[in-house]
Amino acid sequence: MPAFRHNRQAGNSGGWGIQGAKMDIKRADRRILIYSHDTMGLGHLRRCRTIAHSLVEKFKQVSVLILSGSPIIGSFDFRARVDFVRIPGVIKLRSGEYTSLNLHLDVEQTLKLRGSIIRHTADMFDPDMFIVDKEPMGLRGEVLETLEMLKPRGTRLVLGLRDVLDEPRLLEPEWQRKNVLPALRELYDEIWVYGLPQICDPLEGVSLPISVRQKMVYTGYLHREVPTHGAPPRMPEITNRPYLLVTTGGGGDGEALIEWVLRAYEHDPLLPYPALLVLGPFMQPERQAEFMDRAARLKRVDVITFHSHLETLVARAAGVVSMGGYNTFCEVLSMDKRALIVPRTEPRLEQYIRISRAAKLGLISMLADDGRYDPAVMAAALRRLPSQNRPSEIVVPGLLEGLDNVGRLVAPWIEPAAAASEEPQAIPRIA
């Protein structure tokens, strides 16, 4: 892969001629493009949306465009100056292969279509900064051509990683197979880790040159707030009194958690709080119907499939039971909620690694999924929940400074005058 030379100075955006040559036209607005591959689930989209909303709040001249394959992106509210382009969806099969979500196209045709939409959108939008979420080259390499197109323009290229990706023994061969290293070395300017080294180094054990390691910046976790823009959401009646929120995220792999909690309430109907179960839009419809039927027989359990303002549900809850995905973990910390986390261990150990380390720090409590789902075990854990520490009672410096630090990292490329007043050196980097 060839080396590239930056042509765009920080904060100096302009138009492009037919041959891609820089024109002298300066524009007053600034543009950030965010890519999220989003096969199934909500985690990547919700993280990108949080970052986008924070950036338009901090920088009044910024517009953010999100590229996403999420089939339900239109169900979310977006602030002014944040919009999205929905690229054709794909889903990952149990075999590990991908297939088109809705179109009658084979996966190779779908991926070519996605790649073309990504590239042409980036060409026309001409971003000052391009943030790629988690997958360095996108799904099956679909953003590589876009990265190569934007690099000579001087677009700031950033890879954003959650705190935990996977076990090192699995991540390194995966990245070798995908030939990720040349993009990390030659294309990306920075690698942002949305977490802290006290909890996890997502690239621990992965053989990387020093030049790549030096691009890593730990931002801290991304603080969440109850949305104040748009119309107030309609809330379930149970939220008018203390309740326990049980959430599975997207729900595609959340059946075991719901099963275990339902068994606990069937076993012990006098648990400390009534429960609101949020099944998730990607849970199998037949399991959703089964859980709703069982919950209807219980006086203190309510069920919904999806809520676009999950932050509000978390904020109102007396406690949270979840699987330990990145976004829910951030919400538990941000809303200072006592939480019982049951992390999944298949097909990745990502949740287990995050939650086991957070539990050692005392931020949350963890219950291991033993596959037996003994109702008495879950009931006992739920009874202990009201007496455990809140996250705020555990001091972890910089824990929730992620959005502030992302703003500091963006500022030199958005507001040239702000560069002198910011102190990015205070953000933890990998030596």
Legacy VTK file of the C-alpha trace (Angstrom):
# vtk DataFile Version 3.0
C-alpha trace
ASCII
DATASET POLYDATA
POINTS 431 float
0.000 0.000 0.000
1.485 3.367 -0.961
2.245 6.125 1.492
-0.066 9.114 1.380
0.547 12.828 1.818
-1.896 15.134 3.612
-3.146 18.028 1.475
-5.774 19.464 3.795
-4.619 21.610 6.687
-6.507 21.331 9.963
-9.871 23.043 9.597
-9.316 24.059 5.958
-11.938 22.367 3.805
-12.727 23.036 0.229
-14.155 21.728 -3.025
-12.688 19.188 -5.447
-12.190 19.346 -9.173
-13.076 16.594 -11.620
-9.599 15.052 -11.310
-9.653 15.254 -7.495
-7.326 18.266 -7.411
-7.826 20.626 -4.487
-9.707 23.812 -5.361
-9.294 27.123 -3.559
-12.938 27.308 -2.481
-13.244 27.370 1.320
-16.465 26.396 2.986
-17.688 27.670 6.319
-19.230 24.404 7.515
-17.369 21.331 8.753
-18.365 17.757 8.009
-17.817 14.461 9.790
-18.690 11.115 8.254
-19.173 8.081 10.514
-19.320 4.494 9.244
-21.021 1.689 11.160
-21.209 -1.721 9.497
-24.267 -2.848 11.537
-25.205 -6.338 10.428
-27.587 -7.038 13.315
-27.842 -5.571 16.802
-27.942 -1.984 18.019
-24.565 -1.467 19.678
-22.561 0.088 16.858
-25.374 2.372 15.712
-26.151 3.622 19.213
-22.475 4.373 19.897
-22.096 6.289 16.621
-25.334 8.201 17.249
-24.121 9.204 20.720
-20.854 10.545 19.295
-22.652 12.381 16.487
-25.065 14.101 18.869
-22.243 15.156 21.159
-20.247 16.641 18.269
-23.073 18.766 16.860
-23.787 20.038 20.361
-20.140 21.085 20.878
-19.478 22.460 17.378
-22.213 24.612 15.871
-20.723 24.567 12.366
-20.504 20.758 12.167
-22.786 18.378 10.280
-22.500 14.626 10.841
-23.605 11.941 8.406
-23.835 8.318 9.562
-23.477 5.429 7.109
-25.252 2.395 8.545
-26.638 -0.962 7.533
-29.027 -1.121 10.494
-32.538 -2.097 9.397
-34.106 -0.009 12.196
-32.016 3.158 12.048
-35.144 5.072 11.052
-36.732 4.215 14.414
-34.323 6.534 16.240
-34.508 10.297 16.657
-31.623 12.402 15.362
-30.648 15.929 16.313
-30.449 18.793 13.850
-27.312 18.524 11.672
-27.183 14.738 12.115
-28.517 12.519 9.358
-27.942 9.032 8.005
-27.594 7.060 4.805
-28.965 3.540 5.049
-26.905 1.072 3.054
-28.393 -2.336 2.137
-28.436 -4.655 5.132
-26.675 -7.977 5.530
-26.871 -10.550 8.302
-24.324 -13.013 9.609
-25.369 -16.652 9.510
-24.445 -19.238 12.143
-21.852 -20.569 9.701
-20.059 -17.205 9.870
-21.009 -16.321 6.291
-23.067 -13.270 5.343
-26.246 -12.996 3.304
-28.378 -10.105 2.084
-31.020 -9.040 4.609
-33.850 -7.990 2.253
-32.628 -7.851 -1.341
-32.735 -10.841 -3.693
-29.033 -10.425 -4.419
-26.151 -12.698 -3.559
-23.866 -11.394 -0.838
-21.078 -10.381 -3.241
-23.454 -8.179 -5.230
-24.827 -6.700 -1.996
-21.326 -5.914 -0.713
-20.376 -4.258 -4.028
-23.530 -2.157 -3.830
-22.769 -1.183 -0.223
-19.182 -0.288 -1.086
-20.285 1.844 -4.030
-22.828 3.758 -1.926
-20.224 4.337 0.802
-17.611 5.592 -1.657
-19.929 7.891 -3.608
-21.480 9.299 -0.433
-18.025 10.093 0.952
-16.982 11.633 -2.371
-19.939 14.016 -2.443
-20.030 14.759 1.302
-16.255 15.430 1.317
-15.766 15.082 5.094
-13.117 16.826 7.158
-12.990 13.700 9.313
-14.017 10.079 8.682
-14.619 7.901 11.761
-14.844 4.158 11.138
-16.446 2.134 13.925
-14.736 -1.139 14.970
-13.987 -2.735 11.579
-10.784 -1.125 10.215
-11.642 -1.859 6.578
-15.379 -2.212 6.996
-17.445 -5.310 6.415
-15.432 -7.541 4.071
-13.208 -4.571 3.162
-16.030 -2.352 1.897
-14.550 0.954 3.157
-10.981 0.403 1.937
-11.505 2.229 -1.370
-13.152 5.100 0.505
-10.193 5.373 2.891
-7.794 5.387 -0.065
-9.873 8.064 -1.802
-10.053 10.355 1.243
-6.441 10.009 2.391
-4.885 12.230 -0.345
-7.536 14.861 0.322
-6.227 15.307 3.848
-9.378 13.960 5.513
-8.557 12.956 9.091
-9.057 9.166 9.221
-9.959 7.706 12.606
-10.635 4.147 13.732
-12.936 4.052 16.764
-12.780 0.929 18.934
-14.916 -0.087 21.870
-13.069 -1.063 25.044
-13.070 -4.817 24.270
-13.035 -6.487 20.853
-12.353 -10.154 21.570
-9.805 -12.516 23.050
-6.312 -11.768 21.693
-5.920 -15.372 20.548
-8.922 -14.881 18.257
-8.518 -11.217 17.299
-4.957 -11.442 15.966
-5.644 -14.242 13.428
-8.878 -12.498 12.412
-7.024 -9.261 11.671
-4.266 -11.174 9.874
-6.867 -12.869 7.686
-8.448 -9.504 6.885
-5.013 -7.941 6.208
-5.802 -5.050 8.534
-2.239 -3.962 9.373
-1.493 -1.982 6.164
-4.602 0.173 6.736
-3.648 0.788 10.369
-0.105 1.682 9.376
-0.623 3.684 6.173
-4.169 5.055 6.210
-5.412 5.759 9.712
-4.194 8.865 11.528
-5.576 7.949 14.949
-7.109 5.005 16.805
-9.569 6.028 19.521
-10.412 3.519 22.249
-13.730 4.315 23.929
-12.640 2.985 27.309
-9.796 2.915 29.824
-6.658 0.767 30.074
-7.569 -0.017 33.712
-10.420 -2.123 32.322
-9.068 -3.327 28.995
-6.620 -2.755 26.174
-8.638 -3.996 23.163
-5.438 -4.784 21.223
-3.648 -6.534 24.095
-1.603 -9.429 22.755
-1.934 -8.321 19.120
1.427 -7.839 17.401
1.469 -4.244 16.178
4.357 -1.970 15.220
5.156 0.905 17.574
3.990 3.393 14.935
0.469 1.933 15.145
0.475 1.735 18.952
1.406 5.412 19.099
-1.806 6.265 17.259
-3.924 4.848 20.111
-5.749 7.241 22.438
-7.914 6.154 25.367
-10.886 8.495 25.597
-12.734 6.979 28.567
-16.278 5.639 28.305
-18.942 7.598 26.431
-21.217 9.403 28.889
-24.947 9.089 28.225
-27.742 11.466 29.128
-31.504 11.356 28.979
-32.462 12.920 25.607
-33.997 16.365 25.861
-34.551 17.046 22.154
-37.674 16.047 20.289
-41.071 15.077 21.659
-41.091 13.377 25.087
-41.268 9.604 24.618
-44.295 7.623 25.717
-43.273 5.604 28.757
-44.724 2.296 29.993
-46.997 2.651 33.035
-44.632 0.586 35.207
-42.041 3.399 35.029
-44.198 5.543 37.322
-42.954 3.535 40.324
-39.620 1.894 41.240
-38.902 -0.955 38.831
-36.128 -3.199 37.598
-35.137 -2.751 33.949
-34.126 -5.962 32.174
-32.642 -5.229 28.752
-31.054 -7.442 26.094
-29.924 -4.733 23.654
-30.896 -5.859 20.173
-32.205 -9.125 21.598
-30.790 -11.444 18.967
-28.897 -13.354 21.641
-30.859 -12.300 24.711
-33.241 -15.232 25.139
-31.261 -16.865 27.946
-31.277 -13.722 30.103
-35.034 -13.225 29.704
-35.663 -16.907 30.419
-33.609 -16.772 33.617
-35.266 -13.601 34.933
-38.760 -14.886 34.134
-38.013 -18.118 35.988
-36.912 -16.074 39.006
-40.186 -14.110 39.105
-42.219 -17.289 38.564
-40.265 -18.852 41.457
-40.416 -15.830 43.802
-43.165 -13.292 43.006
-42.121 -11.066 45.941
-38.728 -9.965 44.611
-37.780 -6.385 45.600
-38.983 -4.628 42.434
-41.453 -5.250 39.631
-39.654 -5.819 36.335
-39.858 -4.281 32.875
-38.421 -6.623 30.239
-37.210 -5.057 26.979
-36.838 -8.029 24.649
-35.112 -6.297 21.727
-36.297 -6.015 18.108
-34.077 -8.828 16.808
-35.285 -11.582 19.149
-37.068 -14.424 17.345
-40.807 -13.610 17.121
-41.869 -16.978 18.517
-39.722 -16.471 21.634
-41.074 -12.941 22.019
-44.613 -14.339 21.952
-43.715 -17.023 24.493
-42.131 -14.545 26.908
-45.044 -12.120 26.590
-47.508 -14.901 27.342
-45.598 -15.986 30.465
-45.200 -12.398 31.668
-48.942 -11.787 31.260
-49.529 -14.388 33.985
-47.284 -12.502 36.419
-48.622 -9.463 38.259
-45.233 -7.753 38.630
-43.658 -8.249 35.182
-44.290 -6.113 32.080
-42.811 -6.670 28.617
-42.079 -4.453 25.615
-40.146 -5.278 22.461
-38.298 -2.013 21.814
-37.987 1.552 23.075
-36.081 4.246 21.177
-35.232 6.123 24.415
-33.590 3.359 26.400
-31.546 5.977 28.282
-34.786 7.274 29.793
-35.788 3.777 30.911
-32.363 3.303 32.520
-32.554 6.696 34.254
-35.943 5.937 35.799
-35.072 2.388 36.919
-34.155 1.384 40.471
-31.702 -1.146 39.023
-30.652 -2.758 35.755
-30.185 -6.367 34.665
-28.463 -6.773 31.318
-25.971 -8.771 29.267
-23.116 -6.307 29.432
-22.926 -4.812 25.964
-20.893 -1.633 25.594
-23.813 0.811 25.390
-25.765 -0.579 28.326
-22.567 -0.588 30.404
-22.055 3.109 29.589
-25.669 3.876 30.507
-25.398 2.048 33.831
-22.285 4.074 34.691
-23.716 7.371 33.434
-27.069 7.026 35.221
-25.299 5.656 38.334
-27.444 2.520 38.509
-26.907 -0.611 40.549
-26.610 -3.356 37.972
-26.523 -7.138 37.743
-24.823 -8.211 34.520
-25.016 -11.674 32.936
-22.448 -11.491 30.109
-22.629 -13.799 27.142
-19.630 -16.018 26.399
-20.569 -17.121 22.865
-19.604 -16.478 20.113
-17.207 -13.909 21.641
-15.917 -13.278 25.151
-16.172 -9.505 24.664
-18.937 -9.001 27.253
-17.374 -11.397 29.768
-13.990 -9.652 29.595
-15.543 -6.201 30.094
-17.889 -7.187 32.899
-15.536 -9.452 34.839
-12.980 -6.627 35.049
-15.626 -4.051 35.948
-16.929 -6.391 38.658
-13.435 -6.676 40.154
-13.377 -2.880 40.416
-16.762 -2.998 42.148
-18.635 -1.003 39.495
-21.289 -3.683 38.958
-22.083 -7.244 40.060
-21.771 -10.186 37.693
-23.647 -13.472 37.482
-22.074 -16.136 35.285
-24.292 -17.913 32.772
-23.949 -21.563 33.822
-26.498 -22.862 31.338
-28.786 -24.240 34.084
-30.764 -21.036 34.774
-31.677 -22.026 38.313
-34.456 -19.599 39.353
-33.285 -19.569 42.974
-29.808 -18.382 41.919
-31.208 -15.462 39.909
-33.731 -14.615 42.634
-30.956 -14.457 45.243
-28.888 -12.152 43.008
-31.876 -9.850 42.467
-32.454 -9.676 46.221
-28.843 -8.570 46.749
-29.039 -5.864 44.119
-30.546 -3.042 46.266
-27.700 -3.277 48.785
-24.728 -3.131 46.393
-22.650 -0.015 45.695
-23.576 2.455 43.017
-20.877 3.011 40.356
-20.256 6.550 41.664
-19.072 5.091 44.982
-16.073 3.568 43.175
-13.439 6.114 42.115
-12.015 5.413 38.634
-10.335 8.590 37.251
-11.481 9.564 33.757
-14.134 6.835 33.660
-16.855 8.800 31.832
-14.864 11.505 30.009
-15.138 9.869 26.580
-17.332 12.435 24.838
-15.350 15.369 26.232
-12.113 13.820 25.017
-13.576 12.999 21.600
-14.471 16.688 21.356
-10.884 17.652 22.226
-9.544 15.276 19.573
-11.917 16.632 16.926
-11.423 20.328 17.734
-8.098 20.931 15.902
-9.662 19.649 12.672
-12.906 21.572 13.096
-11.925 24.794 14.837
-8.295 25.731 14.102
-8.339 28.444 16.762
-9.427 25.899 19.364
-6.294 23.825 18.895
-4.189 26.152 21.024
-6.616 26.060 23.950
-7.165 22.302 23.973
-4.848 19.891 25.790
-5.040 16.533 23.969
-1.787 15.475 25.640
-3.807 14.943 28.817
-5.687 12.095 27.126
-4.058 8.709 27.924
-2.084 7.325 24.996
-0.296 4.058 24.414
3.477 4.488 24.520
LINES 1 432
431 0 1 2 3 4 5 6 7 8 9 10 11 12 13 14 15 16 17 18 19 20 21 22 23 24 25 26 27 28 29 30 31 32 33 34 35 36 37 38 39 40 41 42 43 44 45 46 47 48 49 50 51 52 53 54 55 56 57 58 59 60 61 62 63 64 65 66 67 68 69 70 71 72 73 74 75 76 77 78 79 80 81 82 83 84 85 86 87 88 89 90 91 92 93 94 95 96 97 98 99 100 101 102 103 104 105 106 107 108 109 110 111 112 113 114 115 116 117 118 119 120 121 122 123 124 125 126 127 128 129 130 131 132 133 134 135 136 137 138 139 140 141 142 143 144 145 146 147 148 149 150 151 152 153 154 155 156 157 158 159 160 161 162 163 164 165 166 167 168 169 170 171 172 173 174 175 176 177 178 179 180 181 182 183 184 185 186 187 188 189 190 191 192 193 194 195 196 197 198 199 200 201 202 203 204 205 206 207 208 209 210 211 212 213 214 215 216 217 218 219 220 221 222 223 224 225 226 227 228 229 230 231 232 233 234 235 236 237 238 239 240 241 242 243 244 245 246 247 248 249 250 251 252 253 254 255 256 257 258 259 260 261 262 263 264 265 266 267 268 269 270 271 272 273 274 275 276 277 278 279 280 281 282 283 284 285 286 287 288 289 290 291 292 293 294 295 296 297 298 299 300 301 302 303 304 305 306 307 308 309 310 311 312 313 314 315 316 317 318 319 320 321 322 323 324 325 326 327 328 329 330 331 332 333 334 335 336 337 338 339 340 341 342 343 344 345 346 347 348 349 350 351 352 353 354 355 356 357 358 359 360 361 362 363 364 365 366 367 368 369 370 371 372 373 374 375 376 377 378 379 380 381 382 383 384 385 386 387 388 389 390 391 392 393 394 395 396 397 398 399 400 401 402 403 404 405 406 407 408 409 410 411 412 413 414 415 416 417 418 419 420 421 422 423 424 425 426 427 428 429 430
